[in-house]
C-alpha cells in the first residue's frame, strides 16, 4: 500500500489521505486508547487516544510545522493513534519549496518525519538539539555558516534552520519538511524513514520513530472524501471496539470448513459456467483459495454463532429474473422468522435482497471477494454489525492487493455461490418450493 500512482504528479494540488506507521519494535509509543464505547462522539469520555509526550510532540509537528514550511498545505483532519497516524493533507496549490521549486509530496513527509525524529531523539536524551547540526535544506559550503553571540539569533537565509535554545524541545524553525537531494547532503545522510546520519551520530544509527515510506489515498469525489474523513474520526472508536470484542473483531484463520473438495468445485463450475472455465482459470482459482488438504476453508470476521442458526443461500440467476419479487419476499419472510441469509452479494438482485435484510436489522453472513489482510479495517457500519453479532464476514480467498479497476471472473463469482450453498447445506433454489 506504499506504492505511488504512476499517473499522478505528487507536486500538484489535491487532497491526500496519508497514513504513517511507527517503526517496527516500538509498542504504541504515541499513546493509549481510552474512553467508553457507550459514550457518543463529542462526550468527554467518548473513545479517544490519551497521547503520550511523544504523541503530543507528533501532533504538534503535524498541526503546525507542515503548514508553516509549506503554506499551500493544510492538515484538515487527523488522528494520532498509539502506533500510527492518519491525516488529510490538502494542497491548495502546487507544492513549492522555500527555494521556489516544485516539491514531491514524499519530500514533505520525509521532512515531517525528520523533524519528529530530532525531537524524539532529544526526548530520549540521545541528542542535544542546541548542539546538533540544524539540518538545512541544502548544506552550505564549508566556512559559510555564520556564528552568533550567545543569546542572540541570526536571521536564517531562506531554507535554513535556526537551532533552538539549549535543552528545549522546540522544533527547528525551518527546513524540516524538505528532503535535500543526495548531492546536497554533505556530512548528513537522510534515510527513507526520515532519520539522518550526521557527524554527531556517526558511531551509531539513532532509531527512527517511524517506519520507512507512507500510504496515500487520493479521494476522487466528494463521497470518497466524506468516507475518508469519517474513517479518520472513527479510528479510536473502532480500535476500542476491537479491543472489547477481540474474539470477533479480528480475522480468524481457517475457521470454517466448507467440505467442498477441489474435484467437487471443478464439477460444479463445469455445470455452471463451462464456456468461461479453462484449466488456466481453474488453476488461478485454486492458487487463491484457502485449503486444508483438498478441502476449501474460509477465514472469518465476526461472530461465528450465526453459523449455528438456520442458513439459507441467496443467489439470483438471470433465468429467474421474472421471479425476483417472489424470491425477495420469501427471503425477507425467512429472515424475519429467524433464518440467516448467506450471500456473496454480487448481482443487483442479491444486493437488493441483502440490503433490505440489513435495513430491517436481520443478521446475514456475507462471503467476501477478497481475503482478510493481517490488519483488516471494515467500514464502520460493518464493524458495528459484526460487534453486535448481526453479521459474519467469511472469505475463502487469500488476500490479494487489488485496484478499483480490477474485475473478477464468472468462475470466481460462481465459486463464492458454491461456497454459500455448501455452508448452508442447501441448494440456491430453495425459495421456489417454500
C-alpha positions in Angstrom: 0.0 0.0 0.0 3.0 2.3 -0.2 3.2 2.4 -3.9 2.7 5.7 -5.6 0.4 6.3 -8.5 2.4 6.4 -11.7 -0.2 8.6 -13.4 -0.2 11.4 -10.8 2.3 14.2 -10.2 2.6 14.5 -6.4 3.7 18.1 -6.5 0.2 19.0 -7.9 -2.6 20.4 -5.9 -5.1 17.9 -4.5 -6.3 16.0 -1.4 -4.3 13.2 0.1 -5.2 10.8 2.9 -1.8 10.0 4.5 -1.1 7.0 6.8 2.3 6.7 8.6 3.3 3.9 10.9 5.7 4.0 13.8 8.9 1.9 13.4 8.7 -1.8 14.0 9.5 -2.8 17.5 8.0 0.2 19.1 4.9 -0.7 21.1 2.4 2.1 21.0 4.8 5.0 21.7 2.2 7.7 20.8 -0.4 6.9 23.4 -3.2 4.6 24.6 -6.8 4.1 23.7 -9.2 5.5 26.4 -13.0 6.2 26.8 -16.1 4.2 26.7 -18.0 2.7 23.7 -21.3 3.7 25.2 -20.4 7.4 25.1 -21.3 9.3 21.9 -18.8 11.3 19.9 -18.3 14.7 21.5 -18.6 13.4 25.0 -15.5 13.9 27.2 -15.4 10.1 27.8 -16.1 9.0 24.2 -13.4 6.7 22.7 -10.2 8.7 22.2 -6.4 8.5 22.4 -4.6 9.6 25.5 -1.5 10.9 23.9 1.9 10.2 25.4 4.5 13.0 25.4 5.9 11.7 22.2 2.4 11.6 20.8 1.8 15.2 21.7 5.0 16.1 20.1 4.0 14.4 16.8 0.6 16.1 17.0 2.3 19.5 17.4 4.6 18.8 14.4 1.6 17.7 12.3 -0.6 20.7 13.2 2.0 23.4 13.0 5.1 22.5 11.1 3.8 21.3 7.7 1.7 24.5 7.1 4.5 26.7 8.5 7.0 25.5 6.0 4.5 24.9 3.1 1.8 27.5 3.4 -0.1 25.9 0.5 -0.6 22.7 2.5 -3.2 22.3 5.2 -3.9 19.4 7.6 -7.7 19.4 7.8 -8.5 16.1 9.6 -6.1 13.9 11.6 -5.9 11.3 14.3 -2.8 10.2 16.2 -3.2 6.6 17.1 -1.0 4.6 19.5 1.2 3.3 16.7 0.2 5.2 13.5 -1.4 8.4 12.4 -3.9 9.4 9.7 -4.3 12.8 8.2 -6.0 14.5 5.3 -3.4 16.8 3.7 -4.9 19.4 1.3 -2.6 21.0 -1.3 -4.5 24.3 -2.2 -1.9 24.9 -4.9 1.1 23.1 -6.4 3.6 22.2 -3.7 6.6 24.6 -3.8 9.6 24.5 -1.5 11.1 27.7 0.1 13.6 27.8 -2.8 10.7 28.1 -5.3 11.0 24.6 -6.8 8.1 22.1 -7.2 8.4 19.6 -4.4 7.2 16.0 -4.3 4.8 15.1 -1.5 7.3 12.4 -0.4 9.8 15.2 0.4 7.2 16.9 2.7 6.5 13.6 4.5 10.3 12.8 4.9 10.9 16.3 6.3 8.0 15.9 8.7 9.5 12.6 9.9 12.9 14.2 10.2 11.5 17.0 12.4 9.8 14.4 14.6 12.9 12.3 14.8 15.1 15.1 16.0 12.7 16.0 18.8 12.1 12.3 19.6 15.9 11.7 20.0 16.2 14.7 22.2 13.3 13.5 24.4 15.2 10.2 24.7 18.4 12.0 25.7 20.2 10.8 22.6 21.0 14.2 21.2 21.0 17.8 22.3 19.1 20.0 19.9 21.2 23.0 20.8 24.4 21.4 19.6 23.1 19.3 16.7 23.5 20.3 13.1 20.4 22.3 12.3 19.7 20.3 9.1 19.5 22.8 6.3 17.6 22.4 3.1 21.0 22.5 1.3 24.2 22.0 3.1 26.2 25.4 3.0 29.7 25.4 1.7 32.4 25.0 4.3 33.0 28.2 6.2 29.8 29.9 5.2 27.9 29.2 8.5 27.8 32.5 10.4 28.2 32.4 14.2 26.2 34.5 16.6 26.9 35.8 20.1 25.5 33.8 23.0 21.8 34.6 23.5 21.3 36.1 20.1 19.6 34.7 17.0 20.8 35.2 13.4 18.2 35.6 10.7 18.5 32.4 8.6 18.8 32.5 4.9 15.8 31.1 3.0 15.7 27.3 3.6 18.0 27.2 6.6 17.3 26.3 10.3 17.9 28.2 13.5 18.9 25.9 16.4 16.7 26.1 19.4 17.9 27.2 22.8 19.8 24.5 24.8 17.7 21.9 26.5 14.4 22.9 24.8 12.3 20.6 22.7 11.1 23.3 20.3 11.2 22.1 16.7 13.7 23.8 14.3 12.3 27.0 12.8 12.5 25.9 9.2 13.7 23.3 6.8 12.5 20.1 8.5 10.0 19.4 5.8 12.0 19.1 2.6 14.3 16.2 1.9 17.5 17.6 0.3 18.8 16.0 -2.9 21.5 13.4 -2.2 24.3 15.5 -3.7 23.5 18.4 -1.3 23.5 16.5 2.0 27.2 16.9 2.7 28.1 15.4 6.0 24.5 14.3 6.6 22.6 11.4 5.0 18.9 11.4 5.2 17.3 7.9 5.5 14.0 6.8 3.9 12.4 6.7 7.4 13.3 10.4 8.0 16.4 9.7 10.1 19.7 11.3 9.4 23.2 10.1 9.9 25.5 13.1 10.7 28.8 13.8 12.2 27.5 13.7 15.8 25.9 10.3 15.3 28.4 8.7 13.0 29.2 6.0 15.6 25.6 4.8 15.8 22.4 5.0 13.9 19.7 6.5 16.0 16.5 4.6 16.0 13.8 6.3 13.9 10.3 6.9 15.3 8.6 6.0 12.0 9.0 3.2 9.6 10.1 3.9 6.0 7.5 5.1 3.5 3.9 6.0 3.8 0.5 5.1 2.4 -1.5 7.7 0.4 -5.1 7.6 -0.9 -6.5 10.3 -3.2 -10.3 10.7 -2.9 -11.7 11.3 -6.4 -15.1 12.8 -5.4 -17.0 14.3 -2.5 -18.4 10.9 -1.4 -15.0 9.3 -1.1 -13.6 12.4 0.7 -16.5 12.1 3.2 -15.7 8.4 3.7 -12.1 9.2 4.4 -13.0 11.9 6.9 -15.4 9.5 8.7 -12.8 6.8 8.7 -10.2 9.0 10.3 -12.5 10.3 13.0 -13.8 6.7 13.8 -10.4 5.2 14.4 -10.4 5.4 18.2 -13.9 4.0 18.5 -13.1 1.2 16.0 -9.9 0.3 17.9 -11.8 0.3 21.3 -14.5 -1.9 19.7 -11.9 -4.4 18.5 -10.2 -4.4 21.9 -13.6 -5.0 23.6 -14.6 -7.8 21.2 -11.2 -9.4 20.5 -12.8 -12.8 19.8 -14.8 -11.4 16.9 -13.2 -8.3 15.5 -10.0 -9.7 14.2 -9.6 -12.1 11.3 -9.8 -15.7 12.4 -7.9 -18.0 10.1 -9.2 -21.3 8.6 -12.2 -21.3 11.0 -14.9 -22.7 8.6 -14.6 -26.0 6.7 -16.9 -25.8 3.6 -16.5 -29.5 2.9 -16.1 -28.6 -0.8 -13.3 -30.6 -2.4 -11.4 -29.2 -5.4 -12.8 -32.0 -7.5 -16.3 -31.2 -6.5 -15.7 -27.5 -7.1 -14.4 -28.2 -10.6 -17.5 -30.3 -11.4 -19.8 -27.5 -10.1 -18.0 -24.9 -12.3 -18.2 -27.2 -15.4 -22.0 -27.2 -15.0 -22.4 -23.5 -14.1 -20.0 -21.8 -16.5 -18.5 -24.3 -18.9 -17.5 -21.6 -21.5 -15.6 -19.5 -19.1 -13.8 -22.4 -17.3 -10.4 -23.3 -18.6 -7.5 -25.2 -17.0 -5.7 -21.9 -16.6 -8.7 -20.2 -14.9 -9.2 -23.1 -12.5 -5.5 -23.1 -11.7 -5.7 -19.4 -10.8 -8.8 -20.1 -8.6 -7.0 -22.9 -6.8 -4.0 -20.7 -6.1 -6.2 -18.1 -4.5 -8.4 -20.4 -2.5 -7.7 -21.3 1.1 -7.3 -25.0 1.5 -6.7 -27.6 4.2 -5.7 -30.7 2.3 -8.1 -31.0 -0.6 -10.9 -29.1 1.1 -11.8 -25.4 0.7 -11.9 -23.5 4.0 -12.7 -19.9 5.0 -11.3 -17.2 7.2 -13.9 -15.3 9.2 -14.5 -11.9 10.8 -17.4 -11.6 13.3 -19.5 -13.9 15.4 -19.4 -17.5 14.3 -22.5 -18.1 16.4 -24.6 -17.2 13.3 -23.4 -20.4 11.7 -25.4 -22.4 14.3 -28.7 -21.0 13.0 -30.8 -22.0 10.0 -28.9 -20.8 7.0 -30.3 -20.0 3.5 -28.2 -19.1 0.4 -29.2 -16.1 -1.6 -28.2 -16.4 -5.3 -30.0 -14.6 -8.1 -29.9 -16.1 -11.5 -30.8 -14.4 -14.8 -33.1 -17.2 -15.7 -35.2 -16.4 -12.6 -35.4 -12.6 -13.2 -39.1 -12.7 -13.8 -39.5 -14.4 -10.3 -37.3 -11.9 -8.4 -40.1 -10.3 -6.3 -41.2 -13.8 -5.2 -37.6 -14.6 -4.3 -37.1 -11.4 -2.4 -40.4 -11.7 -0.5 -39.5 -15.3 0.5 -36.1 -14.3 1.7 -37.4 -11.5 3.9 -40.1 -13.7 5.4 -37.5 -16.3 6.3 -35.1 -13.7 7.8 -38.0 -12.3 9.9 -38.6 -15.9 11.1 -35.0 -16.2 12.3 -33.1 -17.6 9.3 -29.7 -16.2 8.5 -29.2 -15.4 4.8 -25.8 -16.2 3.2 -24.7 -14.4 0.1 -21.7 -13.1 -1.8 -23.9 -10.1 -2.8 -22.7 -10.0 -6.3 -25.7 -9.3 -8.6 -28.0 -6.4 -8.3 -30.8 -8.7 -7.1 -28.6 -10.1 -4.4 -27.6 -6.6 -3.4 -31.2 -5.5 -3.1 -32.2 -8.5 -1.0 -29.3 -8.3 1.4 -29.6 -4.6 1.8 -33.3 -4.9 2.6 -32.5 -7.6 5.2 -29.9 -5.3 6.8 -32.3 -2.4 6.8 -34.7 -4.4 8.8 -32.0 -5.4 11.3 -31.8 -9.1 10.5 -28.4 -10.9 10.6 -26.5 -12.0 7.5 -23.4 -13.9 6.5 -21.5 -12.3 3.7 -19.0 -14.1 1.5 -16.2 -11.6 0.6 -14.5 -11.5 -2.8 -11.0 -11.0 -1.2 -9.2 -12.4 1.8 -8.5 -10.5 5.0 -5.1 -8.8 5.3 -3.2 -9.0 8.6 -4.5 -5.6 9.6 -8.2 -5.5 8.5 -10.5 -2.5 8.9 -14.0 -2.9 7.6 -16.3 0.1 7.2 -17.8 1.5 10.5 -21.3 0.1 9.8 -20.0 -3.4 9.0 -17.8 -3.4 12.1 -20.8 -2.2 14.2 -22.9 -5.1 12.9 -20.1 -7.6 13.5 -19.6 -6.3 17.0 -23.4 -6.7 17.7 -23.4 -10.3 16.4 -25.5 -9.3 13.4 -23.1 -10.0 10.7 -20.3 -12.5 9.9 -17.9 -12.0 7.1 -16.2 -15.0 5.6 -13.6 -15.3 2.8 -12.4 -18.5 1.0 -9.6 -16.5 -0.5 -6.1 -15.4 0.4 -5.7 -11.7 0.5 -4.5 -10.0 -2.7 -3.9 -6.3 -3.3 -6.3 -5.0 -6.0 -7.1 -1.7 -7.6 -10.6 -0.4 -8.2 -10.2 -1.3 -11.8 -9.6 -5.0 -11.2 -12.6 -7.2 -12.0 -13.5 -10.7 -11.0 -14.3 -13.5 -13.4 -17.5 -15.5 -13.7 -15.9 -18.7 -12.3 -14.7 -16.6 -9.4 -18.3 -15.5 -8.7 -19.7 -19.0 -9.2 -17.1 -20.3 -6.7 -18.5 -18.0 -4.0 -22.0 -19.1 -4.8 -20.9 -22.7 -4.4 -19.4 -21.9 -1.0 -22.7 -20.2 0.0 -24.7 -23.4 -0.8 -22.1 -25.6 0.9 -22.2 -23.7 4.1 -26.0 -23.7 4.1 -26.1 -27.3 3.0 -28.9 -26.3 0.7 -29.4 -25.5 -3.0 -29.9 -21.9 -4.1 -33.4 -22.5 -5.5 -34.9 -23.4 -2.1 -37.2 -20.4 -2.3 -39.1 -21.9 -5.2 -40.6 -24.6 -3.0 -41.1 -22.6 0.2 
